Amino acid sequence: MLPGRTKRQKEQERAEYQRKKKEAKERLKQEKAGRPERQPGEPDPDIADIVPGPQAPLF
C-alpha cells in the first residue's frame, strides 16, 4: 500500500476506536445513573458477601 493510504487507514481506525470508547463510557454513565442509591451504613453490594480472613490453601 501507499504510505498515505496506510496513514489514513490508521487515522480512521483510531477515530473508530475513540467513537466506540465514547459510546461505552456514555452507556456506563447511564447505567450508573439508573442504579438505586445506597443508604448511609448500607454495605456495598459488590463486596457484601466477602468474608475477611485468611485465604484457603490452593492445594
Helices and strands as residue ranges (DSSP letters): H 3-34
